[in-house]
Structures are given as C-alpha cells and as structure tokens.
Amino acid sequence: MTLAIPHARAAVEVTASVPSVAGSRLTVPLVDGRTVQYANLDHAASAPCLDAVQDAVNELLPWYASVHRGAGYASQVSTRVYERAREVVREFVNARRTEEVIFTRNTTDALNLLARALPRFTSVIVFDTDHHAAMLPWRGPNVFRVTPTDSVERDLDEALGQTPTGPRLVVVTGAANVTGELWPVARLSAVARRHGARIVLDAAQLAPHRPVDMRALDVDYVVLSGHKLYAPFGAGALVGRADWLRAAHPYLAGGGATRQVTEHGVSWHYGPERHEAGTPNVVGAHALAVACETLGKHWDAVAAHEEALLDRLRTGLAAIPGVRQLSIFGDDSPRVGVVSFTVEGQDPGLVAAYLSAEHGIGVRDGLFCAHIATARLAGGRALRASLGLGSTAEHVDRLLTALRQGPAEEYELVDGRFAPVEDSRPLPAFLSTS
C-alpha cells in the first residue's frame, strides 16, 4: 500500500539566505507605549520555530494518531512519519546504521537515559564548566569532575589516568553553554581512545550552529534538543552505540517498551522502543527531523550569517567601558553565536529588565544552568546574548546602543526580578482575561 505521507515543506532548494523563523515578525510593546520588532537575543535558551517546521507540523496534524501497531490509515501514516524522523536524525549526525536513535524530551532527558544505561562501576569524567544537564545525571563514587584549562587535552589525559580499571565514559560539550566556545571534540576523543574510554557529545548548543558528524569527531553518543534546533515541540534525541542501551533496563516501564507480558514476567524490546515507553511524541519527532533537514541544506549560509553578527557583537561589546566578555579558553578561542558578559556596577537582572522594557530586546541573565562556570568566570551572575537565524544587524546595534545608554526608567524588585515601577505594557490578546 502506498501511504499519503505528509511531505515536509522544509525540503527546499539550497539558497544563500538563511531559513526564516516565525518569531522574526514579532512586535512587542515598550514601557513608553511604543511597539518595536522583538530583538530575540536569547536563542541559546530556546530558539524560535522555523517557518518550515511550523508548516510541516500543521501539515501533519490532521493525520496525527498513535504510532505503531495501529491498523488505521492515520496511524500508519504517523508511524511512517515517526520512523522516517529517526532516519533523518541519524543522517543529521552521520551515525552508523548499527547505532540507536532514541527519541527523548530534550538533552537533559537523553543524558539521564544514558546515565541509567551505564554498566556498573563505570567511571565518568565530566568538566565542571558544563551545563547541569551534562554534569548532574551521573551518580556513584566514580564520577570525576575536571576543571578545564587551556590545556584541556592534558586535563582529560590526567583525569583518565586516575580512574580505576573498568568501563569509562567522557562527557564533552560541543559548544559551551555560557560562552559559546567550541571545544576540541576530536582531539578529546583521541585522548579518550588512548585510555579505552567512550565519549558522549552534548551537542545541544552546537547542533543549531554547525554540522555534527559523529564519525569525524569519533564520538560514541550524541545528545541534542529540538527546542534549541528551531523545533520547539518537545523532542530531543540520544544517538549512539547500541550495546549498553540494549543491555540496560528500560528507561521507562510501560506500553511500547514491551514485547510480551504474561503472568510469569515481561520481555522487553531490544531496539530504540526499549527506552521509548508510552505514546511517542510523533509531532515533536517530525518537527525535529524537519529542522535537521532544513539546517542541513543551509549550513554555509547559517555559518556566514552568524559569524558576521558575532563579530559585530563582540567588537561592539569590547568598545563599551565596563563591559567584560567571559571566556573559558581565552578571548581568541573560536565560538558560536553565544556571548556572556558583565556590566561593571550594574546588576544583570536590572540590565535584562531595561533592555526588554525600554528597547524590546530579549537576553538571558543569571547563571545559565551552569552555576560553577558562571560563578567562576563572572564572580556571580552575568548576561548572555545569543544569536540565531532571526537575529539581524539592527538587533545587535540596538543592544549595543542600549548598553551604552543605561536605564531611563525606574525599576523595582518584584518577586525576585526587576520590573519597571510604572509598567503599562499589555499582554497578548490570548492571555487577556475578561
């Protein structure tokens, strides 16, 4: 039977322009009563939805049904869409056919799943500058935290030399959550191999900006999130070697993970279904796949767009007195479009509040779910401006101008966050109450 499977509108011709995002047309109110185009400089937290992803999801929704084992036509279509998404993600990270692609909620979920699948007494090496999702899932006495220096390969080599005999896993970030700096993943993989260790790549911040190639980087596992990949529909993925995953107890116990349940016991699936109990998020998986396909057709344009804006942003910040940019490996280290900084004498929460209220700019303030790194680099909380497909030169220039000017309104703390003392900005109509 030939199924009328929804065709992703993301399958477009490669062009020199970057893919468009839904949020690029958003306008927001200012505290003085004006409205401006929203300058979203918070892509590192969650990226807006690609137009291609929104179109593809809308196209799928009439066909939505539970996947696997359903005889109904819509169920068969949804199943085909779901399993096709698995293959698209596999291709996106250049995984081998023998490696599993397991859909999760996000990167945090994927790393917790892998942590549950480790053999007993596995030694785990983590870097203390990483996002909490990469640092915290690992338990037991054999978790070794390393503080990276500009000789990070030596740091890893020394740490692995101190681990006991047995299985080892190294957790490496592709692009730093706080600073955007690119880690030397392939070189760290070579160090891990010398010690017989496996390596998992946290690609949450890397995948929206640069291609991820498991084979070229020589990593065993990759984790990523749809909400950072312009596919905010609640899906992520764990991709990697099958043996530990197939030997582990199912991540969740329930329908879909079972092959057979009798009065005498349960037998479980050995493929990706083993860890995907419950009704899968077919819409999220499809959205993730469409985002992967779309980005894969535009990498040169994506990189060029981002690098031009990143240079404009970093150069502009460097020219503002009192602004200090944060770095793990040094100011000249390569990075994606993520820049964290402090403003001398100004609370990061206050800066973020006036950027929003007076200029329509969205940035992140705080510790960025990387408390150790941010506290070490900034001495406390900081600001983070992160670029993406919806970012423009005007957005960057607006941020730089606003930082030079400082706040014009009065602000107060409300429930722990700064807000204008007089704030008449209306909520969107869909949040209005009668």
C-alpha positions as CSV (number, residue, x, y, z in Angstrom):
1,M,0.0,0.0,0.0
2,T,1.2,3.5,-0.8
3,L,0.7,5.9,2.1
4,A,0.0,9.6,1.5
5,I,2.6,10.7,4.0
6,P,2.8,14.4,4.6
7,H,5.8,15.9,2.7
8,A,7.9,18.3,4.7
9,R,7.8,21.7,3.2
10,A,11.3,22.1,4.6
11,A,12.7,20.2,1.6
12,V,13.5,23.4,-0.3
13,E,16.3,24.4,-2.7
14,V,19.6,25.4,-1.1
15,T,19.9,29.2,-1.3
16,A,22.3,31.8,0.0
17,S,19.7,33.0,2.5
18,V,19.1,31.6,6.0
19,P,15.9,29.8,6.8
20,S,13.2,32.0,8.3
21,V,11.7,31.7,11.7
22,A,8.2,32.5,13.0
23,G,9.4,34.9,15.7
24,S,11.2,37.2,13.3
25,R,7.9,39.1,12.7
26,L,7.0,39.5,16.3
27,T,6.5,43.0,17.7
28,V,6.5,43.8,21.4
29,P,5.3,46.8,23.5
30,L,7.7,49.1,25.3
31,V,7.1,50.8,28.6
32,D,6.7,54.2,26.9
33,G,3.8,52.9,24.8
34,R,5.6,52.3,21.6
35,T,6.0,48.9,19.9
36,V,9.1,47.6,18.2
37,Q,10.2,44.5,16.4
38,Y,11.4,42.0,19.0
39,A,15.1,41.6,19.1
40,N,15.4,37.9,20.2
41,L,19.0,37.5,21.5
42,D,18.2,34.5,23.7
43,H,18.4,31.7,21.1
44,A,20.8,29.7,23.4
45,A,17.9,29.1,25.8
46,S,15.3,28.2,23.3
47,A,15.3,29.0,19.6
48,P,12.1,30.1,17.8
49,C,10.2,27.9,15.4
50,L,11.4,27.6,11.8
51,D,8.7,28.6,9.4
52,A,9.4,25.3,7.6
53,V,8.8,23.4,10.9
54,Q,5.6,25.2,11.6
55,D,4.3,24.4,8.1
56,A,5.3,20.8,8.4
57,V,3.6,20.4,11.8
58,N,0.4,22.0,10.5
59,E,0.5,19.6,7.5
60,L,0.9,16.6,9.8
61,L,-1.7,17.5,12.5
62,P,-4.8,16.2,10.5
63,W,-3.0,12.9,10.2
64,Y,-1.9,12.7,13.8
65,A,-2.5,9.3,15.5
66,S,-0.8,6.9,17.8
67,V,2.2,5.2,16.2
68,H,3.0,1.5,15.9
69,R,0.5,-1.4,15.7
70,G,-2.4,0.7,14.6
71,A,-4.4,-0.6,11.6
72,G,-6.0,2.7,10.9
73,Y,-4.7,4.7,7.9
74,A,-3.8,7.8,10.0
75,S,-1.9,5.5,12.5
76,Q,0.1,4.0,9.6
77,V,0.9,7.5,8.3
78,S,2.0,8.7,11.7
79,T,4.1,5.6,12.2
80,R,5.9,6.2,8.9
81,V,6.5,9.8,9.8
82,Y,7.9,8.8,13.2
83,E,10.3,6.2,11.9
84,R,11.4,8.4,9.0
85,A,12.2,11.1,11.5
86,R,14.6,8.6,13.2
87,E,16.5,8.1,10.0
88,V,16.7,11.9,9.3
89,V,18.2,12.4,12.8
90,R,20.6,9.6,12.1
91,E,21.8,11.2,8.9
92,F,22.0,14.7,10.5
93,V,24.7,13.5,13.0
94,N,26.2,11.0,10.5
95,A,25.6,8.0,12.7
96,R,26.1,4.4,11.6
97,R,23.3,2.1,10.8
98,T,24.2,-0.1,13.8
99,E,23.7,2.8,16.2
100,E,20.5,3.5,18.0
101,V,18.4,6.7,17.6
102,I,16.2,7.1,20.6
103,F,13.7,10.0,20.9
104,T,13.6,11.8,24.2
105,R,12.2,15.0,25.6
106,N,15.4,17.0,25.4
107,T,19.1,16.8,26.0
108,T,18.7,16.5,29.8
109,D,16.4,13.6,29.3
110,A,18.8,12.0,26.8
111,L,21.7,12.2,29.2
112,N,19.7,10.9,32.1
113,L,18.7,7.9,29.9
114,L,22.4,7.2,29.1
115,A,23.3,7.6,32.7
116,R,20.8,4.9,33.6
117,A,22.3,2.6,30.9
118,L,25.9,2.7,32.1
119,P,27.3,-0.7,33.3
120,R,28.0,-0.9,37.0
121,F,31.2,0.8,38.2
122,T,31.6,2.9,35.1
123,S,34.0,5.8,35.6
124,V,32.6,9.1,34.3
125,I,34.7,12.2,33.5
126,V,32.8,15.5,33.4
127,F,34.0,19.1,33.1
128,D,32.7,21.4,35.8
129,T,32.1,24.3,33.3
130,D,29.4,22.3,31.6
131,H,25.6,22.7,31.7
132,H,23.9,21.0,34.6
133,A,22.4,18.5,32.1
134,A,25.9,17.2,31.4
135,M,27.1,17.4,35.0
136,L,24.4,16.1,37.2
137,P,22.9,12.8,35.8
138,W,25.9,10.7,36.8
139,R,25.9,9.1,40.2
140,G,28.2,7.0,42.3
141,P,31.8,7.1,43.6
142,N,33.4,7.0,40.2
143,V,32.4,10.5,38.9
144,F,35.4,12.7,38.3
145,R,34.9,16.4,37.8
146,V,37.6,18.2,35.9
147,T,38.3,22.0,35.8
148,P,39.3,22.7,32.2
149,T,42.3,24.9,31.4
150,D,43.8,26.0,28.0
151,S,45.5,22.6,28.0
152,V,42.2,20.7,28.2
153,E,43.5,17.6,26.4
154,R,46.2,17.2,29.1
155,D,43.5,17.8,31.8
156,L,41.5,14.9,30.4
157,D,44.5,12.7,30.0
158,E,45.5,13.2,33.6
159,A,41.9,12.6,34.8
160,L,41.5,9.3,32.9
161,G,44.9,8.2,34.2
162,Q,43.4,8.4,37.7
163,T,40.3,6.3,37.0
164,P,40.1,2.7,38.1
165,T,40.1,-0.2,35.7
166,G,36.7,-0.8,34.0
167,P,34.4,1.0,31.6
168,R,34.9,4.7,31.3
169,L,32.8,7.5,29.8
170,V,33.9,11.0,29.0
171,V,31.2,13.8,28.8
172,V,32.2,16.6,26.4
173,T,30.3,19.7,25.3
174,G,30.4,20.7,21.6
175,A,29.8,24.5,22.3
176,A,29.9,25.9,25.8
177,N,26.5,26.9,27.1
178,V,27.9,30.0,28.9
179,T,30.5,31.3,26.4
180,G,29.7,29.6,23.1
181,E,33.3,28.5,22.8
182,L,33.9,25.4,20.6
183,W,35.5,22.5,22.4
184,P,38.2,20.4,20.6
185,V,36.0,17.4,20.5
186,A,38.0,15.3,18.0
187,R,41.2,15.8,20.0
188,L,39.5,14.9,23.2
189,S,38.1,11.8,21.6
190,A,41.7,10.8,20.7
191,V,42.7,11.1,24.3
192,A,39.7,9.1,25.4
193,R,40.5,6.3,23.0
194,R,44.1,6.0,24.3
195,H,42.5,5.1,27.7
196,G,39.8,2.8,26.2
197,A,37.1,5.2,27.1
198,R,33.8,6.0,25.4
199,I,32.7,9.6,24.8
200,V,29.3,11.3,24.7
201,L,28.9,14.7,23.0
202,D,26.5,17.2,24.4
203,A,25.6,18.9,21.1
204,A,22.7,21.0,22.4
205,Q,24.4,24.3,21.7
206,L,26.5,23.1,18.8
207,A,23.8,21.5,16.6
208,P,21.9,24.7,15.8
209,H,25.0,26.4,14.6
210,R,27.4,23.9,13.0
211,P,27.2,20.3,11.4
212,V,27.6,17.5,13.9
213,D,29.5,14.4,12.5
214,M,29.8,11.5,14.9
215,R,32.3,9.7,12.7
216,A,34.6,12.6,12.0
217,L,34.6,13.5,15.7
218,D,34.9,9.9,16.7
219,V,32.3,10.0,19.5
220,D,30.1,7.1,20.7
221,Y,27.0,9.1,21.6
222,V,25.4,12.4,20.7
223,V,22.6,14.2,22.5
224,L,20.6,17.2,21.3
225,S,17.4,19.1,21.8
226,G,14.7,20.2,19.4
227,H,13.9,23.3,21.3
228,K,17.4,24.7,20.6
229,L,17.2,23.5,17.0
230,Y,14.2,25.7,16.0
231,A,11.8,22.8,16.6
232,P,10.1,23.6,19.9
233,F,7.7,20.7,20.1
234,G,9.1,18.7,23.0
235,A,11.5,16.3,21.3
236,G,15.2,15.5,21.6
237,A,17.4,12.5,20.8
238,L,20.1,10.2,22.1
239,V,22.1,8.7,19.2
240,G,24.9,6.1,19.8
241,R,26.2,2.7,20.3
242,A,23.6,0.0,21.0
243,D,25.3,-2.4,23.4
244,W,24.9,-0.5,26.7
245,L,21.4,0.7,25.7
246,R,20.2,-2.8,24.8
247,A,21.6,-4.3,28.0
248,A,20.1,-1.7,30.3
249,H,16.7,-1.9,32.0
250,P,14.1,0.2,30.1
251,Y,14.3,3.9,30.9
252,L,10.5,3.8,31.5
253,A,8.4,0.7,32.1
254,G,5.2,0.7,30.2
255,G,3.5,0.1,26.9
256,G,5.6,0.2,23.7
257,A,8.7,-1.0,25.5
258,T,7.4,-4.5,26.0
259,R,7.5,-7.4,23.6
260,Q,5.3,-9.6,25.7
261,V,3.8,-9.5,29.2
262,T,2.5,-12.7,30.8
263,E,1.6,-13.9,34.3
264,H,5.2,-15.0,34.7
265,G,7.1,-12.0,33.6
266,V,7.9,-9.4,31.0
267,S,10.2,-9.4,27.9
268,W,11.4,-6.1,26.5
269,H,12.2,-4.8,23.1
270,Y,15.9,-4.5,22.2
271,G,15.8,-1.6,19.8
272,P,15.0,2.0,20.4
273,E,11.5,1.1,21.5
274,R,13.1,-0.4,24.7
275,H,13.5,3.2,26.0
276,E,10.5,4.9,24.4
277,A,7.6,3.6,26.5
278,G,4.3,5.4,26.3
279,T,2.7,7.1,23.3
280,P,5.6,8.7,21.4
281,N,5.8,12.4,20.5
282,V,5.3,11.9,16.8
283,V,4.7,15.7,16.2
284,G,7.9,16.5,18.1
285,A,10.0,13.9,16.3
286,H,8.7,15.2,12.9
287,A,9.4,18.8,13.8
288,L,13.0,17.8,14.9
289,A,13.5,15.9,11.6
290,V,12.3,18.8,9.5
291,A,14.6,21.2,11.4
292,C,17.5,18.9,10.8
293,E,16.8,18.7,7.1
294,T,16.3,22.4,6.7
295,L,19.5,23.3,8.5
296,G,21.4,20.7,6.6
297,K,20.6,22.4,3.4
298,H,21.8,25.8,4.5
299,W,24.9,25.3,6.7
300,D,27.2,27.7,4.7
301,A,24.6,30.5,4.9
302,V,23.9,29.8,8.6
303,A,27.5,30.0,9.5
304,A,28.2,33.1,7.4
305,H,25.1,34.9,8.9
306,E,26.1,34.1,12.4
307,E,29.8,34.8,12.1
308,A,29.1,38.3,10.7
309,L,26.8,39.1,13.6
310,L,29.0,37.6,16.2
311,D,32.0,39.7,15.1
312,R,29.7,42.8,15.1
313,L,28.5,41.9,18.6
314,R,31.9,41.1,20.2
315,T,33.6,44.1,18.6
316,G,30.8,46.4,19.9
317,L,30.9,45.0,23.4
318,A,34.6,45.4,23.6
319,A,34.3,49.1,22.9
320,I,31.8,49.8,25.7
321,P,33.5,50.8,29.0
322,G,32.8,48.5,31.9
323,V,31.7,45.5,29.8
324,R,33.7,42.3,30.2
325,Q,33.1,39.3,28.0
326,L,33.5,35.8,29.6
327,S,35.7,33.1,28.3
328,I,37.0,29.6,29.3
329,F,39.9,29.2,26.9
330,G,40.7,32.8,26.1
331,D,39.2,35.7,24.1
332,D,40.6,34.4,20.8
333,S,39.0,30.9,21.1
334,P,36.5,30.1,18.3
335,R,32.9,30.1,19.3
336,V,29.3,30.0,18.0
337,G,27.0,33.0,18.4
338,V,26.8,33.0,22.2
339,V,28.4,35.7,24.3
340,S,28.1,36.1,28.0
341,F,29.3,39.3,29.7
342,T,29.1,41.5,32.8
343,V,28.5,45.3,33.0
344,E,30.5,46.9,35.8
345,G,28.4,48.3,38.6
346,Q,25.1,47.0,37.2
347,D,23.0,44.0,38.3
348,P,22.5,41.6,35.4
349,G,18.8,41.3,36.2
350,L,18.4,45.1,36.0
351,V,20.2,45.3,32.7
352,A,18.0,42.5,31.3
353,A,14.9,44.2,32.5
354,Y,15.6,47.6,30.9
355,L,16.8,46.0,27.7
356,S,13.3,44.4,27.5
357,A,11.1,47.2,28.8
358,E,12.8,50.1,27.0
359,H,14.2,48.5,23.9
360,G,12.3,45.3,23.1
361,I,15.4,43.1,23.5
362,G,15.4,39.6,25.0
363,V,18.6,38.4,26.6
364,R,19.3,35.9,29.4
365,D,20.5,36.9,32.9
366,G,21.6,34.7,35.7
367,L,23.7,31.5,35.9
368,F,22.5,29.8,32.8
369,C,22.1,26.3,34.4
370,A,25.9,26.3,34.7
371,H,26.4,27.7,38.1
372,I,30.0,26.7,38.7
373,A,31.2,28.0,35.3
374,T,29.3,31.3,35.5
375,A,30.3,32.0,39.2
376,R,33.9,31.2,38.3
377,L,34.1,33.3,35.2
378,A,31.8,36.2,36.2
379,G,32.1,36.2,40.0
380,G,28.4,35.7,40.1
381,R,25.5,36.2,37.7
382,A,26.0,37.5,34.2
383,L,24.2,38.4,30.9
384,R,24.1,36.3,27.8
385,A,23.3,37.5,24.3
386,S,22.8,34.6,21.8
387,L,22.4,34.9,18.1
388,G,20.3,32.8,15.7
389,L,18.5,32.7,12.4
390,G,16.1,35.5,13.4
391,S,18.9,37.8,14.5
392,T,19.8,40.9,12.5
393,A,22.5,43.6,12.5
394,E,19.8,46.1,13.8
395,H,19.2,43.8,16.8
396,V,22.9,43.8,17.6
397,D,23.2,47.5,17.2
398,R,20.1,48.1,19.3
399,L,21.7,46.1,22.1
400,L,25.0,48.0,21.9
401,T,23.2,51.3,21.9
402,A,21.0,50.4,24.9
403,L,24.0,49.2,26.9
404,R,25.8,52.5,26.3
405,Q,22.7,54.5,27.4
406,G,21.7,52.6,30.5
407,P,18.2,52.6,32.0
408,A,16.0,55.6,31.7
409,E,13.1,54.3,33.8
410,E,12.9,53.4,37.5
411,Y,12.9,49.7,38.4
412,E,12.0,47.7,41.5
413,L,12.3,44.1,42.5
414,V,9.0,42.1,42.1
415,D,9.1,38.5,43.2
416,G,12.9,38.5,42.9
417,R,13.1,40.1,39.4
418,F,13.5,43.7,38.3
419,A,10.4,45.3,36.7
420,P,9.6,48.9,35.8
421,V,7.9,50.8,38.6
422,E,5.3,52.0,36.1
423,D,4.6,49.3,33.5
424,S,1.5,49.5,31.3
425,R,2.7,47.0,28.7
426,P,-0.4,44.9,27.7
427,L,-0.2,41.1,27.5
428,P,-1.0,39.5,24.1
429,A,-4.7,39.1,23.5
430,F,-4.7,35.3,24.0
431,L,-3.5,35.9,27.6
432,S,-6.1,38.6,28.3
433,T,-8.8,37.9,30.8
434,S,-12.4,39.0,30.6
